[in-house]
């Protein structure tokens, strides 16, 4: 069993959860994820990226958005409750290299949280890191203080201008790509549409761009095939071949079409779970 040590709401519908998981904490690397099962009676398992961990203290932190029945049920748990299943760490760790030029990390929405261990690892490797954080408005910004504590520079972008600069993350990204010292690499994590246009921005300047894909996933071991994506004209399984890929090779339109397959059923299950509190 895995005990919840802390749970708090970072922004509307987005939650931070710290849990005891000593083996996972000792073995995880930046970019990896876990599969979580909320309770013994509700069997669905969902993938969540490890947003932080402490090997000596034996805990990991997850950040998730309550959008379906399972994540809503998870959001109703409180400190002291236990979860029956945490499987991980899964996926390939992010490739952390050392560069002479800056690395730009772009995070959108609650995708900012999984950027945090990657920024930590990049800094530990001796890189200069510029973090771009994007959200629709100031109330939806998360992990700003955490990023300021590790990154060399943090740029805040909001759609409505309520915090930082007004506009999309692609605006400062293009400015950095055309500067005197363009980034050696760009890493983007967040909504697929954001990652797609971040990649379109960097592609015209031939800047290597890594993305972390968040496709539909069931078992996390490559057996179900639900997480497949087209990358470089080949079928890849995100859970075992990724989650990191060359963003310039991802078939974004195909990926977004597949991710929308169960949206209506996800919303239906979410509302039923809220109404019946039966999860």
Residue pairs with C-beta under 8 A, 6 or more apart in sequence:
1 82
1 83
1 84
2 19
2 20
2 21
2 82
2 83
2 84
2 86
3 19
3 20
3 80
3 81
3 82
4 17
4 18
4 19
4 77
4 78
4 79
4 80
4 81
4 82
4 83
5 18
5 19
5 20
5 59
5 79
6 16
6 17
6 18
6 79
7 15
7 16
7 17
7 18
7 77
7 78
7 79
8 15
8 16
9 15
9 16
10 16
10 63
10 110
10 142
10 143
11 110
11 135
11 139
11 140
11 141
11 142
12 139
12 140
13 65
13 66
13 67
13 75
14 63
14 64
14 65
14 66
14 109
14 110
14 140
14 142
15 63
15 64
15 65
15 66
15 74
15 75
16 51
16 61
16 62
16 63
16 113
17 61
17 62
17 63
17 64
17 74
17 77
18 59
18 60
18 61
19 59
19 60
19 61
19 62
19 83
19 86
20 58
20 59
21 34
21 58
21 59
21 60
21 86
22 58
22 59
24 34
24 50
24 53
24 60
24 86
24 88
24 89
25 53
25 54
25 55
25 57
25 58
25 59
25 60
26 55
26 58
27 89
28 50
28 53
28 60
28 88
28 89
29 89
29 93
29 94
29 121
30 93
30 94
30 96
30 117
30 118
30 120
30 121
31 49
31 91
31 92
31 93
31 94
31 114
31 117
31 118
31 212
31 243
31 244
32 49
32 50
32 88
32 89
32 90
32 91
32 92
32 93
33 47
33 48
33 49
33 50
33 88
33 89
33 90
33 91
33 220
33 243
34 47
34 48
34 50
34 60
34 62
34 86
34 87
34 88
34 89
34 90
35 45
35 46
35 47
35 48
35 85
35 86
35 87
35 88
35 90
35 217
35 219
35 220
36 45
36 46
36 47
36 48
36 62
36 74
36 83
36 85
36 86
36 87
37 43
37 44
37 45
37 83
37 84
37 85
38 44
38 70
38 73
38 74
38 77
38 83
38 279
39 73
39 83
39 84
39 279
40 84
42 69
42 70
42 73
42 279
44 69
44 70
45 70
45 85
45 87
45 218
45 219
45 220
46 68
46 70
46 71
46 74
46 217
47 90
47 214
47 217
47 220
47 239
48 62
48 63
48 64
49 62
49 63
49 113
49 114
49 212
49 243
50 60
50 61
50 62
50 88
50 89
50 114
50 117
51 61
51 62
51 63
51 113
51 114
51 116
51 117
51 143
52 60
52 61
52 116
52 117
53 59
53 60
53 61
53 117
60 86
63 110
63 113
63 114
63 142
63 143
64 71
64 74
64 75
64 110
65 71
65 109
65 110
66 72
66 74
66 75
66 270
67 266
67 270
68 266
68 267
68 269
68 270
69 266
69 269
69 270
69 272
69 273
69 279
70 279
72 270
72 273
72 274
72 279
73 273
73 279
74 83
76 277
76 279
77 83
87 220
88 220
90 220
90 221
90 239
91 220
91 238
91 239
91 240
91 242
91 243
92 240
92 241
92 242
92 243
92 244
94 118
94 121
94 187
94 210
94 212
94 244
95 210
95 244
96 118
96 121
96 122
96 124
96 125
97 125
97 185
98 125
98 126
98 127
99 127
99 184
99 185
100 184
101 128
101 181
101 182
101 183
101 184
102 127
102 128
102 129
102 130
102 152
102 176
102 181
102 183
102 184
103 122
103 127
103 128
103 129
103 130
103 183
103 184
103 185
103 186
103 187
104 129
104 130
104 131
104 132
104 173
104 176
104 183
104 185
104 186
104 187
105 115
105 118
105 119
105 122
105 129
105 130
105 131
105 132
105 151
105 186
105 187
105 188
105 189
106 115
106 132
106 134
106 169
106 173
106 186
106 187
106 188
106 189
106 190
106 194
106 198
107 113
107 114
107 115
107 131
107 132
107 133
107 134
107 143
107 188
107 189
107 190
108 134
108 135
108 169
108 188
108 189
108 190
108 191
108 194
108 195
109 134
109 135
109 136
109 140
109 190
109 191
109 194
110 142
111 189
111 190
111 191
111 194
111 212
111 214
112 133
112 141
112 142
112 143
112 147
112 189
112 190
113 142
113 143
114 189
114 212
115 131
115 143
115 147
115 187
115 189
116 143
116 146
116 147
116 150
118 187
118 189
119 129
119 131
119 147
119 150
119 151
120 150
122 129
123 129
123 150
123 151
128 152
129 150
129 151
129 152
129 153
130 151
130 152
130 153
130 154
130 155
130 176
130 183
131 147
131 151
131 153
131 154
131 155
132 154
132 155
132 157
132 169
132 172
132 173
133 141
133 143
133 144
133 147
133 154
133 155
133 156
133 157
133 164
133 169
134 157
134 158
134 168
134 169
134 190
134 194
135 141
135 142
135 157
135 158
135 159
135 163
136 158
136 159
136 160
137 158
137 159
137 160
137 162
137 163
138 158
138 162
138 163
139 162
141 156
141 158
141 163
144 154
144 156
147 154
148 154
155 164
155 165
155 172
156 163
156 164
156 165
157 164
157 165
157 166
157 167
157 168
157 169
157 171
157 172
158 164
158 165
158 166
159 166
159 167
159 168
160 166
161 167
165 171
165 172
168 194
168 197
169 194
169 198
170 197
170 198
170 201
173 186
173 198
173 201
173 202
174 201
176 182
176 183
177 183
177 186
177 201
177 202
177 205
177 207
178 205
182 205
182 207
183 207
184 207
184 208
185 207
185 208
185 209
185 210
186 198
186 202
186 207
186 208
186 209
186 210
187 209
187 210
187 211
187 212
188 194
188 195
188 198
188 199
188 209
188 210
188 211
188 212
188 247
189 195
189 211
189 212
192 213
192 214
192 252
192 255
192 256
192 259
193 256
195 211
195 247
195 250
195 252
196 250
196 252
196 256
198 209
198 211
198 247
199 209
199 211
199 247
199 248
199 250
199 252
202 208
202 209
202 247
202 248
203 209
203 248
208 246
209 246
209 247
209 248
210 244
210 245
210 246
210 247
211 244
211 245
211 246
211 247
211 250
212 242
212 243
212 244
213 227
213 229
213 238
213 242
213 243
213 244
213 245
213 250
213 255
214 238
214 243
215 226
215 227
215 228
215 229
215 238
215 255
215 258
215 259
216 226
216 227
216 258
216 259
216 261
216 262
217 226
217 227
217 238
217 239
218 224
218 226
218 227
219 239
220 239
221 239
221 240
222 237
222 239
222 240
222 241
225 237
227 237
227 238
227 239
228 235
228 236
228 237
228 238
228 258
229 235
229 236
229 238
229 242
229 245
229 250
229 251
229 254
229 255
229 258
230 236
230 250
230 251
230 254
230 255
231 241
231 245
231 246
231 249
231 250
231 251
232 246
232 249
233 249
236 242
236 245
238 245
272 278
273 279
